[in-house]
Amino acid sequence: MMRRWKAAFVLAALLAAQGAAAQNLRIGLREDPDILDPTLSRTYVGRIVYMALCDKLFDINERLDVVPQLATGYVWEDPKTLRITLRDGVQFHDGERMNAEAVVYSLNRHLTMQGSFRRSEISEIEAIEIVDPLTVRIRLKNPSAAFLATLTDRAGMIVSPRAAEAAGRNFGANPVCAGPFRFVERIAQERIVTERFEQYWDRARIHFQRVTYTPIPDNNVRLANLQSNAIEFGERMEPDDVRTAQRSRNLRVVPVEELGYQGITINIANGSGANPAFRDARVRRAFDLAIDRAAINQVVYEGMYTPTRQPLPPANPYHVRDFAPPARDVARARALLREAGVTSPVAIEMTVPNNPDLRQVGEVIQAMVREAGFELRLRATEYASALQSSVRGEYQTFLTGWSGRTDPDGNTYQFMRTGAGQNEGRYSNPEADRLLDAARTELDVERRRALYADIMRIAVAEDVSRIYLWHRKNIMIHSTRLIGYLPVPDGLVRLQDMRLQ
């Protein structure tokens, strides 16, 4: 009898272990990502998928410390020379070794590939050298306070050179990196499927066999899928979902302050799509003054977000404390339009991501700016398509967001600097360029803080290069069966140590 009991116990334990190994996680995304190529991609939801596919040289933790991932450590040999040591025994999904040669290849790909959105992020690189198979040395043109933080995101993702060379610009259709999961398939607007990579260097912390990412743009539908257990995790839910989820014993709400912002990109001089009226900063200033940020926050987001006028959230140590949002001033907005010599109503089109809350924001702004002399037409568009159109200059204004970076350079330089990778509005001011370049290389904290205050004064208050509206909370809702989720302010879903009970 005792022998049979032991045999049954061993069999039950074996079946339980097999069940645990076969766990599958389903994540509901707010939008469908763009191309899954770290060099060419831009969407926030793409970064969430990369947490499965592509490890980086460094990551950040919940305290926003930079921590090694594919690297094991680093040292600044001098203010312009960074030496990085790499983890031994790491494999790409195609079986190739991740080594110094792969790091040099990936960084050079970011720098040289046509259409790269990483180029301006790491443009300070002057040379990259292989010291030995597990050590690289990066020489910069100037000292950089921001460079290491840049390697905690897509610029620090290392791809398989063999796969990237073979695929060329089609690499994003079947990305091959060194993350915990390998790419299986993608059906646009329907699903992205990844499968556990058994040779992953940190595989003991990975407990899912498969992770499926499903784009569900409608917030109500995403919440309904959570309630019905069709998905276990919903990212960036809305404030009005919180009370519903809190009433459910099967759901857990995790709100996290974000690193980025929501705002309006203005096409000042990008191709034929630019509205001539917006070339005059007074018109842009009038549009800004017509908007009541606090009212939008109350009407659409139940007061849960933080109205803002800048890209640096309050949690960022470089947040400019005395740079508050302007009060809505319709009379002054109308006066500015008269000073600019434009005839009211000024016809403007705004591209709005096709999800319910941002469509509502667009409608509220539409009503507000009408009182100041603007006739705003809304164009609801799928988000990845809207991003592509913005690059081509096929827009006038674009209601969009940025998920944010730990260093202030990541929220400013590439959006404000002349010719930078994500400056789709083609804003250009030599004085702003000088300040941005100086802030990027300044190592003294107080002097750097003063530089960002000057950048806000020129690029935002005077020029209104773009309009910043609010800082969000990343509201994550997941099944209570899911344990091990670690909320980090960047809002990315790191799969290490997560499992289903």
Residue pairs with C-beta under 8 A, 6 or more apart in sequence:
20 207
20 499
21 207
21 209
22 209
23 207
23 208
23 209
23 499
23 500
24 208
24 209
24 210
24 211
24 212
25 208
25 210
25 211
25 212
25 232
25 233
25 482
25 495
25 498
25 500
26 211
26 212
26 214
26 230
26 231
26 232
26 233
27 48
27 211
27 212
27 213
27 214
27 231
27 232
27 233
27 234
27 235
27 493
28 214
28 216
28 222
28 225
28 226
28 231
28 233
28 234
28 235
29 45
29 48
29 49
29 213
29 214
29 215
29 216
29 235
30 44
30 45
30 215
30 216
30 217
30 222
30 235
30 236
30 355
31 43
31 45
31 215
31 217
31 353
31 355
31 382
31 383
31 384
32 45
32 188
32 189
32 215
32 217
32 382
32 383
32 384
33 41
33 43
33 45
33 46
33 48
33 49
33 192
33 213
33 215
33 384
34 40
34 41
34 42
34 43
34 46
34 384
34 387
34 388
35 41
35 46
35 172
36 46
36 49
36 50
36 53
36 172
36 173
36 175
36 183
36 186
36 192
37 171
37 172
37 175
38 50
38 54
38 106
38 110
38 118
38 154
38 155
38 157
38 159
38 175
38 177
39 109
39 110
39 113
39 116
39 117
39 118
39 154
39 159
40 113
40 115
40 116
40 117
40 169
40 172
41 117
41 154
41 172
42 117
42 387
42 422
43 383
43 384
43 387
44 401
44 402
44 403
44 491
45 213
45 215
45 235
47 153
47 154
47 403
47 490
47 492
48 213
48 235
48 491
48 492
48 493
49 192
49 194
49 213
50 154
50 157
50 177
50 179
51 179
51 492
51 493
51 494
51 495
52 179
52 180
52 181
52 194
52 211
52 213
52 495
53 175
53 177
53 179
53 181
53 182
53 183
53 194
54 157
54 158
54 159
54 175
54 177
54 178
54 179
55 69
55 70
55 90
55 157
55 158
55 177
55 178
55 179
55 180
56 69
56 70
56 151
56 152
56 153
56 154
56 156
56 157
56 158
57 68
57 69
57 70
57 71
57 84
57 103
57 151
57 152
57 156
57 158
58 66
58 67
58 68
58 69
58 71
58 74
58 148
58 151
58 152
58 156
59 66
59 67
59 68
59 69
59 152
59 494
60 66
60 67
60 149
60 152
60 406
60 488
60 490
61 67
61 488
62 486
62 487
62 488
62 489
64 406
64 489
66 148
66 149
66 152
66 406
68 74
68 87
70 86
70 87
70 90
70 98
70 103
70 156
70 158
70 178
71 84
71 85
71 86
71 87
72 85
72 86
72 87
73 84
73 85
74 82
74 83
74 84
74 85
74 148
75 82
75 83
76 82
76 83
77 83
77 137
79 143
79 443
80 126
80 139
80 140
80 141
80 142
80 143
80 144
81 137
81 138
81 139
81 140
82 137
82 138
82 140
82 147
82 148
83 131
83 135
83 136
83 137
83 138
84 103
84 135
84 136
84 137
84 138
85 134
85 135
86 98
86 99
86 100
86 103
86 134
86 135
86 136
87 98
87 134
87 201
88 134
89 201
90 97
90 98
90 178
90 201
91 97
91 98
91 178
91 199
91 201
92 98
92 102
92 159
92 160
92 163
92 176
92 177
92 178
93 160
93 163
93 176
93 177
93 178
93 179
93 182
93 183
93 197
94 160
94 162
94 163
94 176
95 199
96 102
96 160
96 161
96 162
96 163
98 158
98 178
99 133
99 134
100 130
100 131
100 132
100 133
100 134
100 135
100 136
101 130
101 133
101 161
102 158
102 159
102 160
102 161
103 128
103 136
103 158
104 128
104 129
104 130
104 136
105 159
105 161
105 164
106 157
106 158
106 159
106 161
106 164
107 122
107 125
107 128
107 138
107 155
108 128
109 116
109 159
109 164
110 116
110 118
110 119
110 121
110 122
110 155
111 118
111 119
111 122
111 123
111 125
112 119
116 421
117 154
117 414
117 421
117 422
118 154
118 155
118 421
119 421
120 413
120 414
120 417
120 419
120 420
120 421
120 422
121 150
121 153
121 155
121 410
121 414
121 421
122 147
122 150
122 155
124 140
124 141
124 142
124 144
124 147
124 440
124 441
125 138
125 139
125 140
125 141
126 139
126 140
126 141
127 138
127 139
128 136
128 137
128 138
128 139
129 136
129 137
129 138
129 139
130 136
131 137
138 147
140 147
142 440
142 441
143 441
143 443
144 440
144 441
145 407
145 409
145 440
145 441
145 442
145 443
145 448
146 407
146 408
146 409
146 410
146 413
146 440
149 405
149 406
149 407
149 409
149 410
150 156
150 405
150 407
150 409
150 410
152 406
153 405
153 410
157 177
158 177
158 178
159 171
159 175
159 176
159 177
160 176
160 177
160 178
163 171
163 174
163 176
164 171
164 176
167 173
167 174
173 186
174 183
175 183
176 182
176 183
178 200
178 201
179 197
179 200
180 196
180 197
180 200
180 202
180 203
180 206
180 495
180 496
181 194
181 195
181 196
181 197
181 206
181 208
181 210
181 211
181 495
182 194
182 195
182 196
182 197
183 192
183 194
184 193
184 194
184 195
184 210
185 191
185 192
185 193
186 192
186 193
189 215
189 382
190 214
190 215
191 212
191 213
191 214
191 215
192 212
192 213
193 210
193 211
193 212
193 213
194 210
194 211
194 212
194 213
195 209
195 210
196 203
196 206
196 208
196 209
196 210
197 203
200 206
202 496
205 496
205 497
206 495
206 496
207 484
207 497
207 498
207 499
208 495
208 498
208 499
211 495
214 225
214 231
216 222
216 225
216 231
216 234
217 353
217 354
217 355
217 382
217 383
218 355
218 356
219 237
219 238
219 241
219 355
219 356
219 357
220 356
222 231
222 234
222 237
223 234
223 237
223 241
223 244
223 245
223 477
225 231
225 234
226 232
226 234
226 245
226 251
226 477
226 478
226 479
227 248
227 250
227 251
229 250
229 479
232 478
232 479
232 481
232 482
232 500
233 476
233 477
233 478
233 479
233 482
233 485
233 493
234 476
234 477
234 478
235 474
235 476
235 491
235 493
236 472
236 474
236 475
236 476
236 491
237 245
237 253
237 475
237 476
237 477
238 301
238 357
238 475
239 301
239 302
239 304
239 305
239 473
239 475
240 302
241 475
241 477
242 253
242 255
242 304
242 475
245 251
245 252
245 253
245 477
246 253
249 480
250 479
250 480
250 481
251 477
251 478
251 479
251 480
252 477
252 478
252 479
252 480
252 482
253 475
253 476
253 477
254 475
254 476
254 477
254 478
254 485
254 487
255 304
255 473
255 474
255 475
255 476
256 473
256 474
256 475
256 476
256 487
256 488
256 489
256 491
257 313
257 315
257 471
257 473
257 474
257 489
258 313
258 403
258 404
258 471
258 472
258 473
258 474
258 489
258 490
258 491
259 313
259 315
259 316
259 403
259 404
259 405
259 406
259 411
259 489
259 490
259 491
260 311
260 313
260 401
260 402
260 403
260 404
260 405
260 411
260 471
260 472
261 308
261 310
261 311
261 313
261 401
261 402
261 404
261 411
261 468
261 469
261 470
261 471
261 472
262 305
262 399
262 400
262 401
262 468
262 469
262 470
262 471
262 472
263 311
263 399
263 400
263 401
263 402
263 466
263 467
263 468
263 469
264 350
264 397
264 398
264 399
264 400
264 466
264 467
264 469
265 390
265 395
265 397
265 398
265 400
265 424
265 425
265 466
266 278
266 284
266 287
266 396
266 397
266 425
266 427
266 464
266 465
266 466
266 467
267 273
267 274
267 275
267 278
267 390
267 393
267 395
267 396
267 397
267 398
267 424
267 425
267 426
268 274
268 278
268 279
268 284
268 425
268 426
268 427
268 465
269 279
269 425
269 426
269 427
269 428
270 393
270 424
270 425
270 426
271 392
271 393
271 394
272 393
273 392
273 393
273 394
273 395
273 396
274 393
274 396
274 426
275 347
275 348
275 349
275 396
275 397
277 283
277 340
277 342
277 346
277 348
278 284
278 287
278 348
278 396
278 397
280 340
280 342
281 462
281 463
281 464
282 336
282 337
282 339
282 340
283 336
283 337
283 340
283 342
283 346
284 463
284 464
284 467
285 333
285 336
285 464
286 332
286 333
286 334
286 336
286 337
286 340
286 372
286 373
286 374
287 333
287 348
287 369
287 372
287 374
287 464
287 467
288 326
288 464
288 467
289 326
289 328
289 329
289 330
289 332
289 333
289 336
289 372
290 328
290 330
290 333
290 368
290 369
290 371
290 372
290 374
291 328
291 365
291 368
291 369
291 467
291 469
292 328
292 368
293 307
293 308
293 309
293 325
293 469
293 470
294 307
294 325
295 328
295 364
295 368
296 307
296 361
296 364
296 365
296 469
296 470
297 303
297 304
297 305
297 306
297 307
297 470
299 360
299 364
300 357
300 360
300 361
300 364
301 357
301 470
304 473
304 475
305 470
305 471
305 472
305 473
306 313
306 314
306 470
306 471
307 325
307 469
307 470
308 325
308 468
308 469
308 470
308 471
309 323
309 324
309 325
309 326
309 456
309 460
309 461
309 468
310 319
310 320
310 323
310 456
310 460
310 468
311 402
311 408
311 411
311 412
311 415
311 468
312 318
312 319
312 320
312 408
312 411
312 412
312 452
313 319
313 404
313 471
314 471
315 489
316 408
316 411
317 445
317 449
318 408
318 448
318 449
318 452
320 452
320 453
320 456
322 453
323 453
323 456
323 457
323 460
323 461
328 368
330 371
330 372
333 372
333 373
334 344
334 372
334 373
337 344
337 346
337 372
337 373
344 373
344 374
345 370
345 373
345 374
345 375
346 373
346 374
346 375
347 374
347 375
347 377
348 369
348 374
348 375
348 376
348 377
348 396
348 397
349 376
349 377
349 378
349 379
349 395
349 396
349 397
350 362
350 365
350 366
350 376
350 377
350 378
350 379
350 396
350 397
350 398
350 399
351 379
351 381
351 386
351 389
351 390
351 395
351 396
351 397
351 398
351 399
352 358
352 359
352 361
352 362
352 378
352 379
352 380
352 381
352 399
353 380
353 381
353 382
353 383
353 386
353 399
353 400
354 380
354 381
354 382
354 383
355 383
358 399
359 378
359 380
361 399
362 378
362 380
362 399
363 378
365 376
365 399
366 376
366 378
369 376
370 376
381 389
386 395
386 398
386 400
387 400
389 395
390 398
390 400
390 424
391 424
393 424
393 426
395 424
398 424
401 472
402 411
402 415
403 490
403 491
404 410
404 411
404 489
404 490
405 411
405 490
406 490
408 439
408 452
409 439
409 440
412 436
412 439
412 452
412 455
413 420
413 436
413 439
413 440
414 420
414 421
414 422
414 423
415 422
415 423
415 465
415 466
416 423
416 427
416 432
416 436
416 455
416 459
416 465
417 423
417 432
417 433
417 436
417 437
418 427
418 428
418 429
418 430
418 433
419 428
425 465
425 466
427 459
427 463
427 465
427 466
429 458
429 459
429 463
429 465
431 458
432 455
432 458
432 459
432 463
432 465
435 451
435 454
435 455
435 458
436 455
438 451
439 448
439 451
439 452
439 455
442 448
442 451
459 465
460 466
460 468
474 487
474 489
474 491
476 485
476 487
476 491
476 493
478 485
479 500
481 500
481 501
482 498
482 499
482 500
482 501
483 498
483 499
483 500
483 501
484 496
484 497
484 498
484 499
485 493
485 498
486 494
486 497
488 494
